[in-house]
Amino acid sequence: MRNRDKIFVMVVDDHILMREGLKQLLELEEDIEVISQAGNGEEALDKILQDEPDVILLDINMPQMTGIDVLRRMKDLGLNSKVIMLTIHDDREYLFETMKIGANGYVLKDSDADSLIKAIRNVIKGKTYIQPSIASMLVDGMNKDDNEQDDEVKKIESLTKREYEVLMLIAEGLNNKDIASKLFISEKTVKNHVSSIFKKIEVNDRIQAAIFAFKNNIKKI
C-alpha cells in the first residue's frame, strides 16, 4: 500500500543521464519518490498504466512518440496523473500545443531544482505551474498591432475588480479552492467568476488565461 505522504513521480526522457540526474535530485526531498522511468513515449504509456504515478515529468521531444503524443493519448484514455512538460527554449510552438491538450505544468530542462520541486508540489495540489522564464518566452516578441492592442484593452476593461483579482490568482497557479480562501468568498462564486473571465477574455482554460495575464502585464513576471 502506498505512503500517501509521498508524491510518486515518473520521469520520461530519452536521455538516461537526464532521467538518473532527475531521480537523484528529486529523491533528496522526503516527500518525493521516483517510482519509474521511461526512455520513449510507448514505454511511458505502458508504465503509466502499470504504475499510476501521481506526477509525470514528460520530455516534449522524444523519438518514436513525442511527449505531445503521450499527453494526448493520456487524455484519450482518461488517465489522471498530473503532467509537467520538460522543455527547452526552442519548443515554443510545442508548448502552445500542450497547453491546448491540458498539461498541468511547464519547466525548462536547465531550470534549478527549486523550480522543478515547486512545480511538482503545485500540480499535486491541483494548481498549474508555468516557470516564469517560460511565460516570458511565450509572450516575448508577440508584437500586437493597434487593433489587437485595443481588443486586449477592451477585454481587460470588461473585467470587474473581483474578476481582475481572480485572474491574477489564476496566473499565480491557484485553484478555485485556494482562490476562494484567499479572497474570502465561496468556491461556487469563484467558479462563476472564472467562467465569466474565460468568456470575456476569450480563452478556454486556466493556462490560456494565465498566458493572457502574463502577456498583458496583469501579473508581473
C-alpha positions as CSV (number, residue, x, y, z in Angstrom):
1,M,0.0,0.0,0.0
2,R,1.3,3.4,-1.0
3,N,2.5,6.0,1.5
4,R,0.2,8.9,0.8
5,D,2.6,11.3,2.4
6,K,4.8,10.9,-0.6
7,I,4.4,12.1,-4.2
8,F,5.1,9.3,-6.6
9,V,6.8,10.6,-9.8
10,M,7.6,9.1,-13.2
11,V,10.4,10.5,-15.3
12,V,10.1,10.3,-19.1
13,D,13.1,11.4,-21.2
14,D,15.1,9.7,-23.9
15,H,18.4,10.5,-22.3
16,I,19.3,8.1,-19.4
17,L,21.7,10.6,-17.8
18,M,18.8,13.2,-17.6
19,R,16.5,10.6,-16.1
20,E,19.0,9.4,-13.5
21,G,20.0,13.0,-12.7
22,L,16.4,14.0,-12.0
23,K,15.8,10.9,-10.0
24,Q,18.8,11.6,-7.7
25,L,17.8,15.3,-7.4
26,L,14.1,14.6,-6.6
27,E,14.8,11.9,-4.1
28,L,16.7,14.3,-1.9
29,E,13.2,15.5,-1.0
30,E,11.5,13.5,1.8
31,D,8.0,13.8,0.2
32,I,9.0,12.8,-3.4
33,E,9.8,9.3,-4.7
34,V,10.6,8.4,-8.3
35,I,8.8,5.1,-8.9
36,S,9.5,4.6,-12.6
37,Q,11.3,5.9,-15.7
38,A,10.8,5.6,-19.4
39,G,13.0,6.4,-22.4
40,N,10.3,6.8,-25.1
41,G,6.6,7.5,-25.4
42,E,5.4,4.0,-26.0
43,E,7.3,2.7,-22.9
44,A,5.9,5.6,-21.0
45,L,2.3,4.8,-21.7
46,D,2.8,1.2,-20.7
47,K,4.4,2.2,-17.4
48,I,1.8,4.9,-16.7
49,L,-1.0,2.3,-16.9
50,Q,1.0,-0.1,-14.8
51,D,2.4,2.2,-12.1
52,E,-0.2,5.0,-11.9
53,P,2.2,7.8,-10.9
54,D,0.9,10.9,-9.2
55,V,3.1,13.2,-11.4
56,I,4.8,12.6,-14.7
57,L,7.8,14.7,-15.8
58,L,7.4,14.4,-19.6
59,D,10.0,15.5,-22.2
60,I,8.4,17.1,-25.2
61,N,11.0,15.9,-27.8
62,M,11.4,12.2,-27.9
63,P,11.8,9.6,-30.8
64,Q,9.1,7.2,-31.8
65,M,6.4,9.0,-29.8
66,T,6.7,12.6,-28.7
67,G,5.6,14.0,-25.3
68,I,2.7,15.7,-27.0
69,D,1.5,12.3,-28.4
70,V,1.8,10.8,-24.9
71,L,-0.1,13.6,-23.3
72,R,-2.8,13.4,-26.0
73,R,-3.1,9.6,-25.6
74,M,-3.3,10.0,-21.8
75,K,-6.2,12.4,-22.2
76,D,-8.0,10.0,-24.6
77,L,-7.6,7.2,-22.0
78,G,-8.8,9.4,-19.2
79,L,-5.6,8.9,-17.1
80,N,-5.4,11.1,-14.0
81,S,-1.7,11.6,-13.5
82,K,-0.6,15.2,-13.4
83,V,1.8,16.1,-16.2
84,I,4.7,18.6,-16.1
85,M,6.3,19.2,-19.5
86,L,10.1,19.4,-19.6
87,T,11.1,21.7,-22.4
88,I,13.9,23.8,-23.9
89,H,13.7,27.4,-25.2
90,D,13.1,26.3,-28.8
91,D,9.9,24.4,-28.0
92,R,7.5,27.4,-28.2
93,E,5.1,26.0,-30.8
94,Y,5.1,22.6,-29.0
95,L,4.3,24.4,-25.7
96,F,1.2,26.1,-27.2
97,E,0.1,22.6,-28.4
98,T,0.5,21.0,-25.0
99,M,-1.5,23.9,-23.4
100,K,-4.4,23.1,-25.7
101,I,-4.3,19.5,-24.7
102,G,-4.1,20.2,-21.0
103,A,-0.7,19.8,-19.3
104,N,-0.5,20.9,-15.7
105,G,2.9,22.5,-15.6
106,Y,5.9,23.7,-17.7
107,V,9.5,23.7,-16.6
108,L,12.7,24.3,-18.6
109,K,15.2,21.5,-18.6
110,D,18.0,23.8,-17.4
111,S,16.0,25.2,-14.5
112,D,17.1,24.9,-10.9
113,A,15.9,22.2,-8.6
114,D,13.6,24.5,-6.6
115,S,11.5,25.3,-9.8
116,L,11.0,21.6,-10.5
117,I,10.2,20.7,-6.9
118,K,7.8,23.7,-6.7
119,A,6.1,22.6,-9.9
120,I,5.6,19.0,-8.6
121,R,4.1,20.2,-5.3
122,N,1.9,22.7,-7.1
123,V,0.3,20.4,-9.6
124,I,-0.3,17.7,-7.0
125,K,-2.5,20.3,-5.2
126,G,-4.5,20.9,-8.3
127,K,-2.6,24.1,-9.2
128,T,-0.9,24.9,-12.5
129,Y,2.8,25.9,-12.7
130,I,4.4,27.9,-15.5
131,Q,8.0,28.7,-14.9
132,P,8.3,32.5,-15.2
133,S,11.0,32.3,-17.8
134,I,8.8,30.1,-20.0
135,A,6.0,32.6,-19.7
136,S,8.4,35.3,-20.8
137,M,9.5,33.1,-23.7
138,L,5.9,32.6,-24.8
139,V,5.0,36.3,-24.8
140,D,8.3,37.6,-26.0
141,G,8.1,39.0,-29.4
142,M,4.4,38.9,-29.6
143,N,4.0,42.2,-31.5
144,K,0.4,43.4,-31.4
145,D,-0.9,45.9,-33.9
146,D,-3.1,48.8,-32.7
147,N,-6.4,46.9,-33.4
148,E,-5.2,43.9,-31.4
149,Q,-4.0,46.1,-28.6
150,D,-7.3,47.8,-28.5
151,D,-9.1,44.5,-28.3
152,E,-6.9,43.3,-25.4
153,V,-7.5,46.6,-23.5
154,K,-11.3,46.2,-24.0
155,K,-11.2,42.7,-22.7
156,I,-9.3,43.8,-19.6
157,E,-11.6,46.7,-19.0
158,S,-14.6,44.4,-19.3
159,L,-13.5,42.6,-16.2
160,T,-14.9,43.6,-12.8
161,K,-12.5,44.4,-10.0
162,R,-13.1,41.0,-8.5
163,E,-12.6,39.2,-11.8
164,Y,-9.3,41.0,-12.2
165,E,-8.2,39.8,-8.8
166,V,-9.3,36.2,-9.7
167,L,-7.4,36.4,-13.0
168,M,-4.2,37.4,-11.2
169,L,-4.6,34.5,-8.8
170,I,-5.2,32.1,-11.7
171,A,-1.9,33.4,-13.2
172,E,-0.2,32.5,-10.0
173,G,-1.4,28.9,-10.4
174,L,-4.0,28.9,-7.6
175,N,-7.0,26.5,-8.0
176,N,-10.6,27.6,-7.2
177,K,-10.5,26.4,-3.6
178,D,-7.3,28.4,-2.9
179,I,-8.7,31.5,-4.6
180,A,-11.9,31.2,-2.5
181,S,-9.8,31.0,0.7
182,K,-7.6,34.0,-0.3
183,L,-10.5,36.2,-1.3
184,F,-12.9,35.1,1.5
185,I,-15.6,34.0,-1.0
186,S,-17.2,30.7,-1.7
187,E,-15.8,28.2,-4.2
188,K,-19.0,28.4,-6.2
189,T,-18.6,32.2,-6.5
190,V,-15.0,31.7,-7.7
191,K,-16.2,29.2,-10.3
192,N,-18.8,31.7,-11.6
193,H,-16.1,34.4,-11.8
194,V,-13.7,32.0,-13.7
195,S,-16.4,31.2,-16.2
196,S,-17.1,34.9,-16.7
197,I,-13.4,35.7,-17.1
198,F,-12.9,33.0,-19.7
199,K,-15.9,34.3,-21.7
200,K,-14.7,38.0,-21.5
201,I,-11.1,37.4,-22.5
202,E,-12.0,34.6,-24.9
203,V,-10.0,31.7,-23.6
204,N,-10.9,28.1,-22.9
205,D,-8.8,27.1,-19.9
206,R,-6.6,28.3,-17.0
207,I,-3.3,28.0,-18.8
208,Q,-4.6,30.3,-21.6
209,A,-5.9,32.7,-19.0
210,A,-2.5,32.8,-17.3
211,I,-0.8,33.5,-20.6
212,F,-3.3,36.3,-21.3
213,A,-2.4,37.7,-17.9
214,F,1.3,37.5,-18.4
215,K,1.1,39.0,-21.9
216,N,-0.9,42.0,-20.7
217,N,1.2,42.5,-17.5
218,I,-1.7,41.7,-15.3
219,K,0.8,39.6,-13.4
220,K,4.4,40.8,-13.3
221,I,6.9,38.2,-14.4
